[in-house]
Amino acid sequence: MDGAAAADWYGIRSVTAALAFAQALELCILRVAEAPLLHPPRFGPFRQCKVRRFPYHVVYRLHDDDVVVVAVSHASRAPGWWLARAKP
């Protein structure tokens, strides 16, 4: 499930929950953009940032001076499931 699918899932349950998830996801991405080295590498060059209040992580890598978001992953999903789509 990616970020859009997760927002849809929360939206089915509650508009308030969907908005809260979208806001928490946006804040997580902003934290990554402001301090991309804050989170240590976990899977080779890939790093992850926990989305506050929700069981999701933003998975990203650094490429030159850019931050590339690879996936929004549910915390219960098998670690590294997104590696196939993360090829440069």
Contacts in CASP RR format, 6 or more apart in sequence:
PFRMAT RR
TARGET T0000
AUTHOR 0000-0000-0000
METHOD contacts of the structure
MODEL  1
MDGAAAADWYGIRSVTAALAFAQALELCILRVAEAPLLHPPRFGPFRQCK
VRRFPYHVVYRLHDDDVVVVAVSHASRAPGWWLARAKP
1 9 0 8 1.000
1 72 0 8 1.000
1 74 0 8 1.000
1 77 0 8 1.000
2 71 0 8 1.000
2 72 0 8 1.000
3 25 0 8 1.000
3 56 0 8 1.000
3 72 0 8 1.000
6 21 0 8 1.000
6 25 0 8 1.000
6 54 0 8 1.000
6 56 0 8 1.000
6 72 0 8 1.000
6 74 0 8 1.000
7 18 0 8 1.000
7 21 0 8 1.000
7 22 0 8 1.000
7 25 0 8 1.000
8 18 0 8 1.000
10 17 0 8 1.000
10 18 0 8 1.000
10 20 0 8 1.000
10 21 0 8 1.000
11 17 0 8 1.000
11 18 0 8 1.000
20 53 0 8 1.000
21 51 0 8 1.000
21 54 0 8 1.000
24 51 0 8 1.000
24 52 0 8 1.000
24 53 0 8 1.000
24 54 0 8 1.000
25 51 0 8 1.000
25 54 0 8 1.000
25 56 0 8 1.000
25 58 0 8 1.000
25 72 0 8 1.000
27 52 0 8 1.000
28 49 0 8 1.000
28 50 0 8 1.000
28 51 0 8 1.000
28 52 0 8 1.000
28 58 0 8 1.000
29 58 0 8 1.000
29 69 0 8 1.000
31 38 0 8 1.000
31 49 0 8 1.000
32 38 0 8 1.000
32 39 0 8 1.000
32 47 0 8 1.000
32 49 0 8 1.000
32 58 0 8 1.000
32 60 0 8 1.000
32 67 0 8 1.000
32 69 0 8 1.000
33 67 0 8 1.000
36 47 0 8 1.000
36 60 0 8 1.000
36 62 0 8 1.000
36 67 0 8 1.000
37 62 0 8 1.000
38 49 0 8 1.000
39 47 0 8 1.000
39 48 0 8 1.000
39 49 0 8 1.000
40 47 0 8 1.000
41 47 0 8 1.000
42 48 0 8 1.000
43 79 0 8 1.000
43 80 0 8 1.000
43 83 0 8 1.000
45 61 0 8 1.000
45 62 0 8 1.000
46 59 0 8 1.000
46 60 0 8 1.000
46 61 0 8 1.000
46 70 0 8 1.000
46 83 0 8 1.000
46 86 0 8 1.000
47 59 0 8 1.000
47 60 0 8 1.000
47 61 0 8 1.000
47 62 0 8 1.000
48 57 0 8 1.000
48 58 0 8 1.000
48 59 0 8 1.000
48 60 0 8 1.000
48 73 0 8 1.000
49 57 0 8 1.000
49 58 0 8 1.000
49 60 0 8 1.000
50 56 0 8 1.000
50 57 0 8 1.000
50 75 0 8 1.000
51 57 0 8 1.000
51 58 0 8 1.000
51 72 0 8 1.000
55 74 0 8 1.000
55 75 0 8 1.000
55 76 0 8 1.000
56 72 0 8 1.000
56 73 0 8 1.000
56 74 0 8 1.000
56 75 0 8 1.000
57 72 0 8 1.000
57 73 0 8 1.000
57 75 0 8 1.000
58 69 0 8 1.000
58 71 0 8 1.000
58 72 0 8 1.000
59 69 0 8 1.000
59 70 0 8 1.000
59 71 0 8 1.000
59 72 0 8 1.000
59 73 0 8 1.000
59 82 0 8 1.000
59 86 0 8 1.000
60 67 0 8 1.000
60 68 0 8 1.000
60 69 0 8 1.000
60 70 0 8 1.000
61 67 0 8 1.000
61 68 0 8 1.000
61 70 0 8 1.000
61 86 0 8 1.000
62 68 0 8 1.000
63 88 0 8 1.000
70 82 0 8 1.000
70 85 0 8 1.000
70 86 0 8 1.000
71 81 0 8 1.000
71 82 0 8 1.000
71 85 0 8 1.000
71 86 0 8 1.000
73 80 0 8 1.000
73 81 0 8 1.000
73 82 0 8 1.000
END
